[in-house]
């Protein structure tokens, strides 16, 4: 006949196995990332969780006499402070361009998930992202004054595992001479889930739509893919080419994202 300690230990073991095998309360869906595509996610990090995304980006620019590659490591650190709200810290990371190197500026922001998607009614998931870029980098890469921006992300689920994302936005910027100007932001991406681990996308991105005197339009066409290693870890890549003569010729980006 089993003793009381044996019964107690067996009960604990059975309870633990039941919790591990059947408890859905603490289970999280697969990580939802803002990259590697330019159009960000309309979802936020789960409450009380942290997520980072780090890019390794190489850009080829043939517009100037000093043709060559520039390199940067922009990142994004996010923390879910509520069910529909996350805090964001976005450093430009290490930058190397035209023979100069150092850290770039950083941005602080928030993302608010304001509407859940409803495929039956044709409603998209909607989020709002507010950022402020802060002049905090090395002298060679430091911007002028605070540069606030506001973006919205809308994502529709489509048939056959497709999803469409749009990201309009607006930004207030300042050039080296202290001239303040406003530019628009826009991105459109078509995603397709190939299976439980892989997705691929094609995209049009315009991080700046401004008057010619303020830098004009910067726009690219790109394609990419993401691979889900596990529910909390994703690897991704994106490559693109210029959509006009005002934009650097081409780029390639690799990303690692993890949630914990």
C-alpha positions in Angstrom: 0.0 0.0 0.0 1.5 3.4 -1.0 2.5 5.7 1.8 1.2 9.2 2.2 4.4 10.9 0.8 4.2 8.6 -2.2 0.6 9.5 -2.9 1.4 13.2 -2.5 4.4 12.9 -4.9 2.4 11.0 -7.4 -0.4 13.6 -7.2 2.1 16.5 -7.8 3.6 14.7 -10.8 0.2 14.0 -12.3 -0.8 17.6 -11.8 2.4 18.9 -13.4 2.0 16.6 -16.4 -1.6 17.8 -16.8 -0.6 21.4 -16.7 2.2 20.9 -19.2 0.1 19.0 -21.6 -3.3 20.8 -21.4 -2.9 24.3 -20.0 -3.7 26.8 -22.8 -3.9 29.9 -20.6 -0.2 30.6 -20.8 0.5 29.3 -24.3 1.3 32.0 -26.8 0.7 32.1 -30.5 3.7 32.2 -32.8 5.8 35.4 -32.6 4.4 38.3 -34.7 7.2 40.6 -35.9 7.4 44.1 -37.4 10.1 42.9 -39.8 11.7 41.7 -42.0 9.2 43.5 -44.2 9.0 47.3 -44.2 5.3 47.3 -43.4 5.0 46.6 -39.7 2.7 44.3 -37.9 -0.8 45.3 -36.8 -0.4 43.3 -33.6 1.4 44.1 -30.4 3.7 42.1 -28.1 1.6 40.0 -25.5 1.3 41.8 -22.1 4.3 41.4 -19.8 6.5 40.0 -22.6 9.5 41.5 -24.3 10.6 41.1 -27.9 13.6 42.3 -29.8 14.3 42.5 -33.6 17.8 43.2 -34.9 18.5 43.9 -38.6 21.8 43.7 -40.5 21.4 45.9 -43.5 23.8 46.6 -46.5 22.8 49.3 -49.0 24.4 49.9 -52.4 24.2 53.5 -53.5 25.3 54.5 -57.1 23.9 58.0 -57.0 27.2 59.6 -55.9 30.8 59.6 -56.9 31.7 57.8 -53.7 29.9 54.6 -54.8 30.0 51.9 -52.2 28.1 50.0 -49.6 26.8 51.4 -46.3 26.0 49.1 -43.4 23.8 49.5 -40.4 22.3 47.4 -37.5 18.9 49.0 -36.7 17.0 47.3 -33.9 13.6 47.4 -32.1 12.9 46.5 -28.5 9.3 46.1 -27.5 7.5 45.5 -24.2 3.8 44.7 -23.8 2.4 46.9 -21.0 -1.2 46.1 -21.7 -3.3 43.8 -23.8 -3.4 46.3 -26.7 -0.4 48.5 -26.0 3.4 48.2 -26.3 6.3 50.5 -25.5 9.0 50.7 -28.2 12.7 51.6 -28.3 14.2 51.7 -31.8 18.0 52.4 -32.0 19.6 52.9 -35.4 22.5 50.8 -34.1 26.0 50.8 -35.6 26.3 52.6 -38.9 29.1 52.8 -41.5 28.8 55.1 -44.5 31.2 57.1 -46.7 34.2 56.2 -44.6 32.5 57.2 -41.3 31.1 55.0 -38.6 29.4 55.2 -35.2 26.0 54.9 -33.5 23.0 56.4 -35.1 20.0 58.1 -33.5 17.4 56.3 -31.5 13.6 56.6 -31.3 11.0 56.1 -28.5 7.5 55.2 -29.2 4.3 53.3 -28.5 2.0 51.0 -30.6 -1.7 50.7 -29.9 -3.7 47.8 -31.4 -7.1 49.5 -31.9 -9.1 46.9 -33.8 -9.0 43.1 -34.2 -9.3 41.6 -37.7 -12.6 40.0 -38.8 -12.2 38.1 -42.1 -15.9 37.3 -42.2 -16.9 41.0 -42.2 -13.8 42.0 -44.2 -12.5 44.1 -41.4 -8.7 44.6 -41.0 -6.6 44.5 -37.9 -5.6 48.1 -37.1 -2.8 49.6 -35.1 -1.3 53.1 -34.6 2.4 53.7 -34.1 3.8 57.0 -32.7 7.5 57.5 -32.6 9.9 60.4 -31.8 13.4 60.2 -33.2 15.9 61.8 -30.8 19.3 63.3 -31.9 21.5 61.0 -29.8 23.9 59.4 -32.3 27.5 60.1 -33.2 28.2 63.4 -34.8 28.4 62.0 -38.3 24.9 60.5 -38.1 23.1 62.7 -35.5 19.9 64.3 -36.7 18.6 67.8 -36.0 15.9 68.3 -33.3 13.1 65.9 -32.4 11.4 64.2 -35.3 7.9 62.9 -34.5 6.0 60.5 -36.7 2.7 58.7 -36.8 1.8 55.6 -38.8 -1.2 53.3 -39.0 -1.0 49.6 -40.0 -4.0 47.9 -41.5 -3.9 44.1 -42.2 -6.6 42.1 -44.1 -6.7 38.3 -44.1 -7.3 37.0 -47.6 -8.2 33.6 -49.1 -5.5 31.0 -49.7 -3.3 32.0 -46.8 -2.7 35.5 -48.2 -2.7 38.7 -46.2 -2.5 42.3 -47.3 -0.9 45.1 -45.2 -0.9 48.8 -45.7 1.0 51.4 -43.7 0.3 55.1 -44.3 2.0 57.7 -42.2 3.3 61.2 -41.7 6.6 62.5 -40.3 8.0 65.9 -39.2 11.7 66.2 -40.0 14.4 68.8 -39.9 17.3 69.1 -42.4 20.9 70.1 -41.6 20.1 73.8 -42.1 17.3 73.7 -39.5 14.5 73.8 -42.0 11.5 72.0 -40.8 9.4 70.0 -43.3 6.7 67.3 -43.4 6.9 64.1 -45.4 4.5 61.2 -46.0 5.2 57.5 -45.4 3.6 54.6 -47.2 4.1 50.8 -47.6 2.1 48.0 -49.1 2.9 44.3 -48.6 1.3 41.0 -49.8 2.1 38.1 -47.6 1.6 34.4 -48.1 2.0 31.6 -45.5 3.6 28.7 -47.3 3.4 26.4 -44.3 3.5 26.6 -40.5 7.2 27.8 -40.6 7.7 29.7 -43.8 6.1 32.9 -45.2 7.1 35.0 -48.2 6.1 38.5 -49.3 6.4 41.1 -52.0 6.3 44.8 -51.1 6.4 48.4 -52.2 7.9 50.8 -49.7 8.2 54.6 -49.5 9.8 55.8 -46.3 9.8 59.3 -47.6 7.4 61.2 -49.9 8.4 64.8 -49.8 8.9 67.9 -52.0 12.0 67.7 -54.2 13.7 70.5 -52.1 13.2 68.3 -49.0 14.8 65.2 -50.4 12.0 64.0 -52.7 10.6 60.6 -52.9 12.5 57.5 -51.6 10.9 54.3 -52.8 11.8 50.6 -53.3 10.5 47.3 -54.6 11.4 44.3 -52.5 10.8 40.7 -51.8 11.5 38.6 -48.7 10.9 35.6 -46.5 10.7 34.7 -42.8 11.3 31.3 -41.1 9.8 30.4 -37.8 12.4 28.5 -35.8 10.0 28.1 -32.9 7.1 30.1 -31.5 9.4 32.6 -29.9 12.2 32.8 -32.5 12.2 33.9 -36.2 14.8 34.5 -38.8 14.1 36.7 -41.9 15.6 38.3 -45.0 14.6 41.0 -47.5 16.2 42.4 -50.6 15.1 45.3 -52.8 15.9 47.6 -55.7 15.2 51.3 -56.2 11.9 52.3 -57.6 13.3 55.7 -58.8 16.6 57.5 -59.4 16.3 59.3 -56.1 16.7 56.1 -54.1 19.8 54.1 -53.3 20.2 51.3 -55.9 19.7 48.2 -53.9 19.8 46.7 -50.4 19.8 43.4 -48.6 18.6 42.8 -45.0 18.8 39.9 -42.6 16.9 39.9 -39.3 16.7 37.9 -36.1 13.7 38.3 -33.8 13.0 36.7 -30.4 10.3 37.0 -27.7 10.7 36.1 -24.1 
